[in-house]
Amino acid sequence: MTLGILVLIVLGLAAIGYFMGRQRALKTSERDGRKLHSLVGYYGQSVALFTAVPALFLLAAWLFLQPVVIENSISDMIPEASVPAGGAKSLVMVDVRRIADGLGLLAAQGGVSEADLSDMRADLTNVRTRLATVGVALGSDVSPVVFKAAKAYRDIDTAATLARDIAVLVVALGFALWSWARISPSLRARNVSETFVTALLMGSSLVAILTTVGIVGSLLFESISFFKMYPASKFFLSTTWNPQFRGGSDLGFLPLLWGTLYVSFVALLVAVPIGLMIAIYLAEYAGGTLRSFAKPAIEVLAGIPTIVYGLFALITVGPFLRDWIAQPLGLGSSSSSVMTAGLVMGIMLIPFISSLSDDIINAVPQSMRDGSYGLGATQSETIKQVILPAALPGIVGAFLLAASRAIGETMIVVMGAGAAARLDLNPFEAMTTVTVKIVSQLTGDTEFASPETLVAFALGLTLFVFTLALNIVALYIVRKYREQYE
């Protein structure tokens, strides 16, 4: 039974339980001559919730634990002699899972019986031929031990899946009968339903927290593994970035940090003044007709995919800056540069700043404007000395959002700034950022346990700490000015 069918069966049982719960509540009320404590729908909801929720929780836990338990048991079957020189057992397990999936597809198609699968284990040539029919290509270096482990993996997985289906259905039916049998006019069914809803809301509120904890945990553990292989002092203080993937790599963080800050600074230098002036004009000067047209038109920029901005930087902005500014002034001859990526990224950030700042300025009470006008201030004086100071905390938040967006951008930097990690003040030279190198270090045919791959997690953790510090500083500034104007 597939996972989708199992979930549909559980949901179907819950729907049946809902109607059966309603009917039992009505019948027990008529039989006993007592008024129901809750609305009749709550009794149906209680049965449906007890039918679906425990079964789905069991299913989720089983799906999480089953692969871990199976892989641990199968991993013990693979001797160290079967691991290729310079490789890891995890790579062998990849082949085991792939072959097991192929064997499962062959069995599902009905063209291979269990006896055939047992015979295939001994005939490696036949195995490769049959697996190729379902899209599983095997090399000549796959050992019989791996085939044996794959067969055992498939057998255990099949048995565990069958046990999962039975357990989930038993739990669903058991709780359905129990919740149906306990229905009576005195049952506080509304409290049961609302308790489930409260728990659901609490669980939803924990998603963001648990996600953050999971991200930080994964970055932290892999970063610790990296720093065990590569000195932290050399990583944070070296000015050379030269991964070799064959030993002797220099993995200095400073050139990537400099490129990230440089590109983000140029982008904010473009986006902040333009976005803020747009927000002031739309909020204080523009009429209703112009505002209703201009604001949606500006916000369209936020919906353009970053790959489109990258192509714009690569094809239009980069060659223009090279031919009309960089080469005539002798500052460079490459169309990929910090200035190219910064200008295009700044254009992308304009709607983030203008839209948020506009909403914040409009949220300033009209009474503050009227009081300023009553004291004889002009409109420009009111904007500079009353409205902007009052809206400053929110405007700082808009700038922070734009800065975080700039620091995390990848595609525009790849296509506009290049991939050269260097420390240079010339904005018309190619540079790169932390996010670009995270992507490049995790892609390609490389061993995951090597320092050149694990360095991506150290880069991610460092960038996370950096942006966290930026958030703390911005929060301090916001609170300081908020206290002044509240």
N, C-alpha and C positions, 0 to 999 in steps of 0.2 A: 504494500500500500504506500503510495507516495505521500509526501508531507502535505501537499495541498489538499488531497482527498481526505486525509485524517483531520485536518483543521475544519474542512467543510462539514464532516460528519459531526464533530464536536459542536459546531455552531448550529447545525440542524437539530441536534439533541437539545441544545439550549432553547431554540425556538419552540420546539415541542413542549419542553418543560414550562415555558412561559404560559402557553395556553392551558396546559393541564393544571398549573398552579392557580390560574384564575378560576377555572371550573371548580376545583376542589374548595377554594375559598367561598365561592357562592353556595355550593352545596352544603358545606358545614355550617354556614350562617343560617341557611333555611332550615336545616335539620335541628340545630340547637336553639333556634329562635333568638339568636344573639346578633348584635350589630358588630360588624367588622371594625377592628381597631384602626385599620388603614384603608386607603383606597384599594379597590380590587386589583388594580394594575401593579401595585407594589408586591402583592403576593406572587404574581407571575414573574416579576423581576427577580425576586429572591430565589426562586427555583432556577431561573435561567442563569443567574450569576453563580450559584453554587454548582451548576452543571459545567459551565464553561471555564470559570476562572481557575479553580484548582487543576483541572486537566491541562489547560494551556500553560500554567506555571510548571507543571511536571514536564510537559513537552519541551519547554524552553530549557529547563535544567538538563534534561536528557540530551538535547541537541548540543549543549555546551560540553557535557562531560563525556559523552560517548566517543568522540574522536580522540580525546586525551587518553582515556583508558585503553582504547584499542592500540593507539600508536605506542604507548608505553609497553604493552604486552608484546607487540610485534617487534619493537626495537630490540627487545632482549633476545629474540630469535636470530638476529643478524650478528654473526661473529665479526670481530675486528678485522679478521683476514679478508672479509668481503668488501671492506671499505677501501676505495682506491687510494693510492699514495697521494698525500697532499689534500685529500678530500675530507669530508665529514659524514657521519652516519645520517645526519639530516638530509643530505643529498641523496643517499641511498633510499631513504624513506620516501622521497619524492617519486623515485622510480616505482617503488612498491605501490604507492597509492595510484599512480597512473596505470599500472598493469592491472591492479584490482578493479579499477573503474572500467577498463577495457573488458575484463572477464565478465563483469556484471552486465555490460552492454550486450556481449555475445549471448549470455544466458537469457537476457530479457527479450532478445530477438527470436528466441525459440530455435535457433539453428544449432545450438550446442547443448548437450545434456551434461549432467553432473559427472557422469562417467567420462565423457569426452574431455571435460576440463581436467580431470585427474590424469588422463593420458597425455594431454597437452603439456602438462608440467614436465614430463620426461622428454618430449620431443620439442626442442627449442625452435627448430626451423618451422615446424607446424604452428607453434605458438605465434611466432613473428608474422607468419602469413595470415593467420586468422585475425590477429589483433589489428593488422593493417587495414582490414575491411571496415573497421569501426573507427579509423582515424588515429590509432595508437601506433606510432612508429618506434621501434626499438633498435638500439645499436647492437653491435656484435659482442660488446663487452659485458652484457647483462648475464650474471651468473645464475646457475640453477637455484642457488640459495635465495636469490631475490624472487624467483618465480614461486618458490615454495612459500616464502613470506607473503607474497601477494595473494596466493590462494588462501592462506590462513587468514589474511586480512579480510578478504571478501567473505569467507565463511563466518568469521566472528561478526563482521558488520551486518551480514544478513540476519544472523540470529538476534543480534542486539536490536535491529530495526523491528523485527517481529515482536520481540518482547516489549519494545517501546509502544508499538501500536496497541498491543493487548493491555498494557498497564494504563495507558491514557484513556482507552475506552472504558475499562473497569472503573477507574476513578470518576470519569464523567457520569456513568450510569449509577454508581454507588452514591455519589453526592446528590444526584438528581432524585433518586428514590428517597433518600434520607430527608432532603429539604421538602419534598412533596408530602411525605408522611407527617411531618411536624406542623403542617399548616392547620391552624385553628383560628377561630374569631379573635382570640386574645393575643395571637402572635403579633409582635410589633414589626410588621414587615417593612414599614416605611423606614424605621431605624436601621434595619439590615441593609436596605438598598442605599440609604444615604451614607452608611459607614463604608460600603464598597466605593461609592463615589468619592468620599473624602480620601480614602486610601489611594484611589487612582490619581486624584489631584496632587496628593503629597508625592506619589511616585513620579509624576510628571515634573514636579518642581525639582526633584532630585536629579533629573536627567542631566541638566547642565552641569551640576556640581560633580556628579560621577564621571561625566565625560571629561571635564577638566582634570580630575584626579587621574583618570586613565591615561590621558595624554601626557601629563607630567610624569606619571610613573613609567610609562614606556620610554620616554626620552631619558629619564634619569637612569634606569637600569642599563640601557644600551650605552649611555654616555660613560657610565662607570666601567663597562667592559672596554670601551675605547681608551679611557685614560689608564687602564692597566697595561695597554699595549703601547701607548704613545704618551710621552711626558706632558702633563698639563702646562707646565711652564713654557715649553717649546711651542705648544699649540696657541697659547694666548699672547706670547711675546714675539714670536717669529714673524718676520715680514716677507716670508717666501711661501707661496702656495704652489706646490709642484708634486701632485700625487702620481706615483709611478705604477702602483699595483704589482710591483715586483720587488719591493723592498727599497730602502733608501729614500722614502718619500719625505718631503717637507710639507707639513700641513699647518702653516701659519694662518691664524684667524684675522690678523690685522688688515691685510689687503682687502678681504671680503667685507669687513666692517666698514672700512673707508669707502668702498664703492657703494655700499648700501646707504650710508649717511649722505654721500655726495649726491647720488641720484635723487634721494628723497628730498634733500635740501633744495635742489633745482626745481623739483616738481612743486614743492610747497611755495617756493618763491614765485612761481607762476600762478598757482591756484588760489592762494590765500588772498592777495589783494583784489584779484579779479572777482573771485567768488563773493567776497565781503561787499565790494562795491555793487555787484549785481543785487545782493540781498537788500542793501540799503535803498537802492533805487526802487526795487519792486515793492518794498514795504512802506516807504515813505513818500515817494514821488510819483510812481506810476499810477495811472487810472485803472479802473476795474477792467475795462476792455483789454488794454494792453497787458495787464497782469494775467488775465485768464488765458492769453495766448502765449506770452513769453515764458512763464514758469514751466508749463508742460513741455515747451520746445527745448528749454535748457535741460530739463530732467531726462529728455531722451538720450542725452550723452551718457547717463549712468546705465542705460540698458544696452549699450553697444558692447559686444564681446571684446575681451582684451586682445584676442588674436587679430581682430580688425584694427585696433589701435597699433598693434605690433606691425602689421603690414603697412599701415600708414607711415609709421616711423621708418620702416625699412625702405620703402619705395619713394616716398615724397619728402619727408622732413630731413632724413639723413643726407641724401644727395644734395638737397638745397643748402643745408648748412655747410657741407663740404665744399661745394663749388663756389658759394657766394661769400662765405665768411672764413672758414678754416684755411683753405688753400691760399686765398689772396693774402691773408695775414700771416701765413707760414706757421699755423698752429697745428696742422695735421692734415692727413690725406685720406682718412677713413670716414666712411659714412656712418659707422657705428661709433657712438660716443656717449659720454655722460649727458651732454647737452641734448642730443637727440631723444634719448629715453626720458630725460627730465621734462622737456617741453611737452612731449606727447602725454606723459603721465600727468602732468599738471592740467592739461586739457581734460583728461579723464576725471580728475578730482574736483573740477569746478562745480559740477552739480551737487556733490556731497556737501561742500561748504555753503554754496548759495542757498540750497533748499533748506538745510537745517538752520542756518543763520536767519533766513527769512522767517521761518516759523517762530524762532526764538524772539526776534525783534517784534513780531506781531503779538507775541504773548505779553509784552510789557504793557501794563495798564494804561489806558487812555488818560486816566487822571494825572499821571506824571507828565504827559505831554501838555495837557491843559494847564497844569500848574506852572510849567515853564513858560508857556505862552502868556499866561497872566502876569508873570513877572517881567515881561517885555523881551524875552529871548526870541531870536529868529529861529526859523526851522533848522538851519544848519547848526546853530548853537545848541538847540535842543537835542539834535541827533548826537553831537559830539560830547556834550556834557551831561546828558540825562539818559538818553535811550541806550547808547552803546555801553556806558558803565553799568547800567542796570541789567543789560543782556549779556554782559561779559562772561559770566560763568558758562552759559550755554554756548556762546561763541567759541570759548576755549575748548569745550567738548567737541564741537564741530571740527576744529583744527586738529584735535587729537584723533578723531575718527579718520580724517584725511591722512594724517601722518601714519597711522597704523596700516591704512590701505596702501600707502606708498611703500612702506617697509616690506610688506608681504607680497608685493607684485612680482611676478615672474616673467610672463610672456612678453611684455613690453621691453623688459630689460634684455631678454635673450635676443630679440630681433632688433632692438634699437641701440643697446649699449655694448653688445658683444659678450665675450666670455673670458676676457683677459683679466687676471687678478693682479693688480698693481697699485702701488702708492704713487699718485701723481696729482698735481694741482691743475693740470691742463684739462678743461672741461670738454675739449674736442678730441680726447684720446679715448680709446675703447677701455671699458672696465666692466666689472661684474659685481654681483651682490650675493649675499648669503643664500637667499632662496634659490637662485639659479644653480649654485653649487650643490645644494641639497638634492635637487632633482638629478643633476648629472652624476653624483656619486652613487645614487641608488638605482640608476638605470644601467643597462648593459649586462653582459655575461661576466659577472664578477662574483667572487666568493663573499657571502654575507658576513662571515666572521673576520674578514680582513680589516685592518685599521682604515684603509681607504674607503670602505663602505660604512663602517660604524662612525666615521667622522661626521656623517650627515646628521646623526642624532646629537652629537656634541654641538654642531652648528645650530640645530633646531632648539636645543635647550638654552644655549647662550642667547639666541634671538628672543626666546620666550622671556628670559630674565630681563633682557634689555627693554622690551616693550612693557613688561610689568613695572619696571622702574619709571618708565615714561608715564605710565598711567598714574603712579603714586604721586609724582611731581605735579602732574596736571590736576589731580584731585586736591592736592594741597592749595594750589593757586585758586581753584574754583571755590573752595570753602573760605579762603581768606577774603575774596571779594564778595562772596555771598553774605558773609557776616556784616560787611560794610554797608551793603545796600538793603538788607532786610532789617 
